[in-house]
Amino acid sequence: MMYGAIEAGGTKFVCAVSDENFEIKERVSLPTTTPEETLAKVFEFFDQFELTSIGIGSFGPIDVNKKSNTYGYVTTTPKVAWTNYNFLGAVKERYPIPVGWTTDVNAAALGELKKGAAQGLESCIYLTVGTGVGGGAVINGKLLEGYGHPEMGHLLVRLHPDETYKGFCPYHGNCLEGIAAGPAIEGRYGKKGHELADQAHVWEMEAYYLAQALVNYTLILSPERIVLGGGVMKQEQLYPLIRKEFEKLMAGYVAVPSLEEYIVAPGLGDNAGITGCLLLAEAELKK
């Protein structure tokens, strides 16, 4: 058996093939341009192999509702060329094999649950904090999907008392993504996050926002572990700051595991998404 995986990001597509033991045999990274250009390169890569199934974790928003007429579409994305594009349909037309479909962050959550920092558990949340903020979840062993999929990055948060930045989200202004993603740090201070690594107040404010979100996710979904990834979280000083603020905000109301075990870095590093896509391919084949 050979599984195919497509981790479709707004900036790049990562494609990989693995054997049934999830040992990656070959992978490629491609720039995300138009659907036609990007998928032509994706197909050129996969045409070299005899695939048994494929897993896709896509940037969104996407339609994951199997009862919907636009199931498998990329929907209201800011990437105009991809708006209302039948991504899943295009892949299935090329490869008449089982194809799994979810968000890129749901795929990363699955990867971390099965092979990474949440291995051995039944539930986890994966939150990526980078050029945007996105979250996925596996609850009781199943990807969290309903009428749509989670959009954890657009949670509304209280503003820090010292906040002066208005936020960059075109839909909500100062939602979590608009106030805590990488572009918000640059918009607030005029420098990129890695240039501000030694500025304690920068990361204390960042932790203030992210901890609020984690408290809300905990109260609603009660995951066994929360995994924080993405470019902003490469500032490792954030983890203890977030745990401290989380403890303050939760105020002992809900019991959680030790915070060093509850709020953690990805076990798979930058490979959480592609690993989850391979697992999705396996799951789709078994259906």
Beta strands, then each sheet from edge to edge (+ up, - down):
strand 1: 3-8
strand 2: 12-18
strand 3: 24-31
strand 4: 53-58
strand 5: 99-103
strand 6: 124-129
strand 7: 133-139
strand 8: 142-143
strand 9: 226-229
strand 10: 263-264
sheet 1: 3+ 2- 1+ 4+ 5+
sheet 2: 8+ 7- 6+ 9+ 10+
end
